[in-house]
Amino acid sequence: MKLVFLGTPQVAVPPLRALVAAGHDVVLVVTRADARRGRGGGVSPSAVKAAALELGLRVSHDVDDVVRAAVADGAELGVVVAFGRIIKPHVLDAVPMVNLHFSLLPRWRGAAPVERAILAGDRMTGVCVMAVEEGLDTGGVYARVELPIGPETTATELRAALVDAGTRLLVERLADPLESWIDDLEPQTGEVTYAEKLTSADLEIDWERPTEEIHRLIRVGGAWTTFRGKRLKINAARLVDGVLHPEIVQPEGKAPMAFDAWRNGARPAADELFGVL
């Protein structure tokens, strides 16, 4: 099948590679423009662009090139994975598109479904191959698979499992001719929830919250507090019998380290607390 692929971060790379390996003709890859990194002013490509160039695929930063690919190259379908940009109606009119979304729609539509599922204490999530519409993740679902969320599962671990399952699901779905898909399309049903992107403020630990909620925030990644007026990230922790045990922390401006090593160096007094300025 002739495809166009739209994606940007590392999570979109395994699906792209799998589609090429399965024999699909990816006539165009669309991703974000190269981004500046660091103070030196240099630029670097997105993870998807780097992989596409390695695979010898044509790359564009212009979504309108999808329309041209449909006319000039006969693209039959667009595959979207974590593209991060709105796809306008005239592009959708030119090429039908499917999206690999990392939740069980309609729960957690939006930018951060993996993180929001963990924060909410969901015990189950999944991945959907869905139709792309003008609305935010509103299209019908062609196929889905469910995955459990364990009590210690981190966002990094869950995302990797979802990418793996979603890649297999996408390749299996694309093995069928497009004409057969319409019979499998199911409208989204159930309560709609939205997965807004997390900000730095969202990741600040409120030590007044229940311990389980704090543990979920740490599992999401990037959780932080303060100690002696400086930020301290808590990168990993265990919850044992309702007690939170930090394992990996990262002081401001330093590399991650074991919590015991940090404590031995900081030597906090008995009355010194996290989150107190």
C-alpha positions as CSV (number, residue, x, y, z in Angstrom):
1,M,0.0,0.0,0.0
2,K,1.2,3.5,-0.8
3,L,1.4,5.6,2.4
4,V,2.2,8.9,3.8
5,F,3.5,9.0,7.4
6,L,3.1,11.9,9.8
7,G,5.0,11.8,13.1
8,T,7.6,13.5,15.1
9,P,9.0,11.9,18.4
10,Q,10.8,8.6,19.1
11,V,7.5,6.8,19.8
12,A,6.6,7.2,16.1
13,V,9.8,5.6,14.9
14,P,8.9,1.9,15.5
15,P,5.6,2.1,13.6
16,L,7.4,3.8,10.7
17,R,10.1,1.1,10.6
18,A,7.6,-1.6,10.9
19,L,5.5,-0.3,8.0
20,V,8.5,-0.2,5.7
21,A,9.6,-3.7,6.9
22,A,6.1,-5.0,6.1
23,G,6.5,-3.9,2.5
24,H,4.4,-0.7,2.4
25,D,5.6,2.0,0.0
26,V,6.0,5.1,2.2
27,V,6.1,7.8,-0.5
28,L,6.4,10.7,2.0
29,V,7.2,11.4,5.6
30,V,6.0,14.6,7.2
31,T,7.5,15.8,10.5
32,R,8.4,19.0,12.3
33,A,11.1,21.3,11.1
34,D,14.6,20.8,12.6
35,A,14.8,22.3,16.0
36,R,17.6,24.3,17.6
37,R,19.5,22.6,20.4
38,G,21.6,24.2,23.1
39,R,23.4,27.6,23.0
40,G,25.5,26.8,20.0
41,G,22.7,27.5,17.6
42,G,22.9,24.1,15.9
43,V,19.8,22.3,14.7
44,S,18.8,18.7,14.9
45,P,16.1,16.7,13.1
46,S,13.2,15.0,14.8
47,A,13.5,11.3,15.6
48,V,11.2,10.5,12.8
49,K,13.1,12.5,10.3
50,A,16.4,10.9,11.3
51,A,14.9,7.4,10.9
52,A,13.2,8.3,7.6
53,L,16.5,9.6,6.1
54,E,18.2,6.4,7.3
55,L,15.5,4.4,5.5
56,G,15.9,6.5,2.3
57,L,12.5,8.0,2.5
58,R,11.4,11.5,1.2
59,V,10.9,13.9,4.1
60,S,8.9,17.2,4.2
61,H,8.1,19.7,6.9
62,D,5.0,20.9,5.0
63,V,1.7,19.1,5.7
64,D,0.3,20.4,2.3
65,D,2.8,18.1,0.6
66,V,0.5,15.3,1.6
67,V,-2.0,16.6,-1.0
68,R,0.7,16.7,-3.6
69,A,1.7,13.1,-2.7
70,A,-1.8,12.0,-3.2
71,V,-1.9,13.4,-6.7
72,A,1.7,12.8,-7.9
73,D,2.5,9.5,-6.0
74,G,-0.9,7.9,-5.6
75,A,-0.8,7.9,-1.8
76,E,-3.8,5.8,-0.6
77,L,-3.6,6.4,3.1
78,G,-2.0,8.6,5.7
79,V,-0.7,7.1,9.0
80,V,-0.4,9.5,11.9
81,V,1.6,8.7,15.1
82,A,2.3,11.5,17.6
83,F,2.5,14.2,14.9
84,G,1.7,17.0,17.3
85,R,0.0,19.3,14.7
86,I,-3.5,19.9,13.5
87,I,-4.2,18.4,10.1
88,K,-6.5,20.7,8.1
89,P,-9.7,19.6,6.3
90,H,-8.3,20.0,2.8
91,V,-5.5,17.5,3.6
92,L,-8.0,15.0,5.0
93,D,-10.1,15.5,1.9
94,A,-7.1,14.5,-0.2
95,V,-6.1,11.4,1.7
96,P,-7.9,9.3,4.3
97,M,-5.9,9.0,7.5
98,V,-5.7,6.8,10.5
99,N,-4.1,7.7,13.8
100,L,-2.4,5.4,16.4
101,H,-3.6,6.8,19.7
102,F,-2.3,5.5,23.1
103,S,-5.5,5.2,25.1
104,L,-8.9,3.4,25.0
105,L,-11.0,6.1,23.3
106,P,-13.0,8.1,24.2
107,R,-11.1,8.1,27.4
108,W,-8.1,10.3,27.3
109,R,-8.4,12.2,24.1
110,G,-5.5,14.6,23.6
111,A,-1.8,15.1,24.1
112,A,-0.9,13.2,27.2
113,P,-3.0,10.0,27.4
114,V,-0.3,7.8,29.0
115,E,0.5,10.2,31.8
116,R,-3.2,11.0,32.5
117,A,-4.1,7.3,32.7
118,I,-1.5,6.8,35.4
119,L,-2.4,9.9,37.3
120,A,-6.0,8.9,37.4
121,G,-5.2,5.5,38.8
122,D,-6.5,3.6,35.8
123,R,-5.9,-0.1,35.9
124,M,-6.4,-0.6,32.2
125,T,-5.5,1.4,29.1
126,G,-4.7,0.5,25.5
127,V,-4.1,1.7,22.0
128,C,-6.5,2.4,19.1
129,V,-6.2,2.6,15.4
130,M,-8.7,5.3,14.7
131,A,-10.0,7.5,11.8
132,V,-8.6,11.0,11.7
133,E,-11.3,13.7,11.7
134,E,-11.2,17.5,12.2
135,G,-12.1,17.1,15.9
136,L,-9.6,16.2,18.6
137,D,-9.4,12.4,18.5
138,T,-13.1,12.1,17.8
139,G,-13.0,9.6,14.9
140,G,-14.3,6.1,14.9
141,V,-12.1,3.1,15.9
142,Y,-11.0,0.4,13.5
143,A,-9.1,-1.7,16.0
144,R,-8.0,-1.6,19.6
145,V,-6.0,-3.6,22.1
146,E,-6.1,-3.4,25.9
147,L,-3.1,-3.4,28.3
148,P,-3.0,-3.4,32.1
149,I,-1.3,-0.7,34.2
150,G,0.5,-2.2,37.1
151,P,0.9,-0.5,40.5
152,E,4.5,0.3,39.8
153,T,4.4,0.8,36.1
154,T,6.0,4.1,35.0
155,A,5.0,6.2,32.1
156,T,8.2,5.3,30.3
157,E,7.4,1.6,30.7
158,L,3.8,1.9,29.7
159,R,4.5,4.0,26.7
160,A,7.0,1.4,25.4
161,A,4.5,-1.4,25.9
162,L,1.8,0.7,24.1
163,V,4.1,1.5,21.2
164,D,5.0,-2.2,20.8
165,A,1.4,-3.3,20.9
166,G,0.2,-0.5,18.7
167,T,2.8,-1.1,16.1
168,R,1.8,-4.8,15.8
169,L,-1.9,-3.7,15.7
170,L,-1.2,-1.2,12.9
171,V,0.7,-3.6,10.7
172,E,-2.0,-6.2,11.2
173,R,-4.7,-3.8,10.3
174,L,-2.9,-2.5,7.2
175,A,-2.6,-6.1,5.9
176,D,-6.3,-5.9,5.0
177,P,-7.5,-3.9,2.0
178,L,-8.9,-0.5,2.7
179,E,-12.3,-1.5,1.3
180,S,-12.8,-3.9,4.2
181,W,-12.1,-1.3,6.9
182,I,-15.5,0.4,6.7
183,D,-17.2,-2.7,8.2
184,D,-14.9,-2.6,11.2
185,L,-15.3,1.1,12.1
186,E,-17.0,1.6,15.5
187,P,-18.0,4.9,16.8
188,Q,-16.6,5.9,20.2
189,T,-18.9,5.3,23.0
190,G,-18.7,6.1,26.7
191,E,-17.5,9.0,28.9
192,V,-15.2,11.4,27.1
193,T,-12.1,12.6,29.1
194,Y,-9.3,14.8,27.9
195,A,-5.6,14.4,28.5
196,E,-4.1,17.8,28.6
197,K,-0.4,18.1,28.4
198,L,1.3,18.3,31.8
199,T,3.1,21.5,32.8
200,S,6.0,21.9,35.3
201,A,3.5,23.2,37.8
202,D,1.4,20.0,37.4
203,L,4.5,18.0,38.3
204,E,5.2,19.7,41.6
205,I,4.6,17.4,44.5
206,D,1.9,18.4,47.0
207,W,2.9,16.6,50.1
208,E,-0.6,17.1,51.5
209,R,-2.1,14.8,48.9
210,P,-2.5,11.0,49.5
211,T,0.6,9.0,49.3
212,E,-0.8,6.9,46.4
213,E,-1.4,10.1,44.3
214,I,2.2,11.2,45.0
215,H,3.5,7.8,43.9
216,R,1.5,8.1,40.6
217,L,3.0,11.5,39.9
218,I,6.5,10.2,40.5
219,R,5.7,7.3,38.1
220,V,4.7,9.8,35.4
221,G,8.3,11.2,35.4
222,G,9.6,14.7,36.2
223,A,8.0,15.0,39.6
224,W,9.8,17.6,41.8
225,T,9.8,19.2,45.2
226,T,12.1,21.7,46.9
227,F,14.7,21.2,49.6
228,R,16.7,24.1,51.1
229,G,15.2,26.4,48.5
230,K,16.3,24.4,45.5
231,R,14.4,22.0,43.3
232,L,14.9,18.3,43.9
233,K,13.4,15.8,41.4
234,I,12.2,12.5,42.6
235,N,12.8,10.2,39.7
236,A,11.8,6.9,41.3
237,A,10.1,5.7,44.4
238,R,8.5,2.6,45.9
239,L,5.2,2.5,47.8
240,V,5.3,-0.1,50.6
241,D,2.5,-0.5,53.0
242,G,1.4,3.1,52.4
243,V,4.8,4.5,52.9
244,L,6.7,6.3,50.1
245,H,10.4,5.3,49.8
246,P,12.4,7.5,47.3
247,E,14.9,5.6,45.3
248,I,16.4,7.9,42.7
249,V,16.6,11.7,43.1
250,Q,18.2,14.5,41.1
251,P,19.3,17.7,42.9
252,E,19.1,20.9,40.9
253,G,22.0,21.2,38.4
254,K,23.3,17.6,39.2
255,A,22.9,14.1,37.8
256,P,20.4,11.6,39.2
257,M,21.7,9.6,42.2
258,A,20.5,7.1,44.7
259,F,18.4,8.6,47.4
260,D,20.6,7.1,50.2
261,A,23.7,8.7,48.6
262,W,21.9,12.1,48.4
263,R,20.8,11.8,52.0
264,N,24.3,10.9,53.2
265,G,25.6,14.0,51.5
266,A,22.8,16.5,52.4
267,R,22.4,15.2,55.9
268,P,18.9,16.7,56.4
269,A,18.0,17.6,60.0
270,A,15.0,15.8,61.6
271,D,12.9,18.9,61.2
272,E,13.8,19.6,57.5
273,L,11.0,18.8,55.2
274,F,10.5,18.5,51.4
275,G,8.5,21.3,49.9
276,V,9.2,23.9,52.5
277,L,10.9,27.1,51.3
